[in-house]
Amino acid sequence: MKANKDSSGIEPTRSELEILQVLWKHGPSTVRFVNDNLNERKREVQYTSTLKLMQIMVEKGILARDDSQMKHVYRPAAEESKTKIFLLNKFVDTMYDGSASSLMMQLLGNKNTSKKELDAIKELIKKMDQRG
């Protein structure tokens, strides 16, 4: 298994995120499986383009490749949660000057948040208050 540096601090491109989403959902997979899934869900993507991008992702440390079998199997090098936390923190820092509350106000103000969603948010805040 080939593994490079910790990928939680690497910002994936939009296309790389699409590949990561397939791998997070389905687990370690071949290029063919990822390419077929992208073609079903997103847009028409050539196999060779997916292969090249996944090879670049290995070089960048975003993916790890198991080449011990005939078919190479790829997996994310970092946990899904670590990558999402990194990207969310970067987004909040860049767009909201590090203020999570500003982000929440924007989210709740721009969308029609259902009562069920609001209740879940209130419950989460209640739990967080009890911990602190």
C-alpha positions as CSV (number, residue, x, y, z in Angstrom):
1,M,0.0,0.0,0.0
2,K,1.5,3.3,-1.1
3,A,0.8,6.2,1.3
4,N,2.2,9.7,1.2
5,K,2.0,12.6,3.6
6,D,-1.1,13.3,5.7
7,S,-3.7,14.5,3.4
8,S,-6.0,16.3,5.9
9,G,-4.2,19.5,5.1
10,I,-4.5,19.3,1.3
11,E,-7.3,21.1,-0.4
12,P,-8.8,18.9,-3.1
13,T,-10.1,20.4,-6.3
14,R,-13.8,20.0,-7.3
15,S,-13.0,17.0,-9.5
16,E,-10.9,15.4,-6.7
17,L,-13.8,15.9,-4.3
18,E,-16.1,14.1,-6.6
19,I,-13.8,11.1,-6.6
20,L,-13.4,11.3,-2.8
21,Q,-17.2,11.3,-2.5
22,V,-17.4,8.1,-4.4
23,L,-14.7,6.5,-2.3
24,W,-16.2,7.7,1.0
25,K,-19.6,6.3,0.0
26,H,-18.4,2.9,-1.5
27,G,-15.1,2.3,0.1
28,P,-11.8,1.3,-1.6
29,S,-12.5,1.0,-5.4
30,T,-10.9,0.6,-8.8
31,V,-10.6,3.4,-11.3
32,R,-13.2,1.7,-13.4
33,F,-15.7,1.6,-10.6
34,V,-15.1,5.3,-9.7
35,N,-15.3,6.3,-13.4
36,D,-18.6,4.4,-13.9
37,N,-20.0,6.0,-10.8
38,L,-19.1,9.5,-11.8
39,N,-20.7,8.9,-15.2
40,E,-23.9,7.7,-13.6
41,R,-24.1,10.5,-11.0
42,K,-22.3,13.6,-12.4
43,R,-21.3,14.0,-16.0
44,E,-19.6,12.1,-18.8
45,V,-15.9,11.5,-17.8
46,Q,-13.4,9.6,-19.8
47,Y,-11.7,6.6,-18.1
48,T,-8.3,7.9,-18.9
49,S,-9.1,11.3,-17.3
50,T,-10.3,9.6,-14.1
51,L,-7.2,7.4,-14.1
52,K,-4.8,10.3,-14.5
53,L,-6.5,12.4,-11.8
54,M,-6.5,9.5,-9.3
55,Q,-2.8,9.0,-10.1
56,I,-2.2,12.7,-9.4
57,M,-4.2,12.4,-6.1
58,V,-1.9,9.6,-5.0
59,E,1.2,11.8,-5.8
60,K,-0.4,14.6,-3.8
61,G,-1.2,12.3,-0.9
62,I,-4.9,12.5,-1.1
63,L,-5.4,8.9,-2.1
64,A,-3.5,5.7,-1.3
65,R,-3.2,2.9,-3.9
66,D,-3.0,-0.8,-3.2
67,D,-1.1,-2.3,-6.2
68,S,-0.6,-5.7,-4.6
69,Q,-3.3,-7.2,-6.9
70,M,-3.8,-7.2,-10.6
71,K,-6.4,-4.3,-10.3
72,H,-5.2,-1.3,-8.4
73,V,-7.5,-0.3,-5.6
74,Y,-7.6,3.3,-4.4
75,R,-8.8,4.6,-1.0
76,P,-8.7,8.1,0.6
77,A,-5.5,8.7,2.5
78,A,-7.3,10.7,5.2
79,E,-10.6,10.0,7.0
80,E,-13.7,11.7,5.5
81,S,-14.3,13.6,8.7
82,K,-10.7,15.0,8.8
83,T,-11.0,16.2,5.2
84,K,-14.4,17.8,5.7
85,I,-13.3,19.5,9.0
86,F,-10.2,20.9,7.2
87,L,-12.3,22.2,4.3
88,L,-15.0,23.6,6.6
89,N,-12.5,25.4,8.8
90,K,-10.8,26.9,5.8
91,F,-14.1,28.0,4.4
92,V,-15.2,29.6,7.7
93,D,-11.8,31.3,8.1
94,T,-11.8,32.6,4.5
95,M,-15.5,33.6,4.1
96,Y,-16.6,34.4,7.7
97,D,-13.3,35.6,9.3
98,G,-13.3,32.5,11.4
99,S,-16.8,33.1,12.9
100,A,-18.9,29.9,12.9
101,S,-21.9,31.9,14.3
102,S,-21.8,34.2,11.2
103,L,-21.9,31.1,9.0
104,M,-24.8,29.7,10.9
105,M,-26.7,33.0,10.7
106,Q,-26.1,33.1,7.0
107,L,-27.2,29.5,6.5
108,L,-30.4,29.9,8.6
109,G,-31.2,33.2,7.1
110,N,-30.8,32.2,3.4
111,K,-32.7,28.9,3.5
112,N,-36.1,27.8,4.5
113,T,-35.1,25.8,7.5
114,S,-37.8,23.3,8.5
115,K,-39.1,23.0,12.1
116,K,-37.5,19.6,12.3
117,E,-34.1,21.0,11.3
118,L,-34.5,23.9,13.8
119,D,-35.4,21.5,16.6
120,A,-32.3,19.3,15.8
121,I,-30.1,22.4,15.9
122,K,-31.6,23.5,19.2
123,E,-31.0,20.0,20.6
124,L,-27.4,20.1,19.5
125,I,-26.9,23.5,21.1
126,K,-28.5,22.3,24.3
127,K,-26.2,19.3,24.4
128,M,-23.2,21.5,23.8
129,D,-24.3,23.9,26.6
130,Q,-24.6,20.9,29.0
131,R,-21.0,19.8,28.2
132,G,-19.4,23.2,28.7
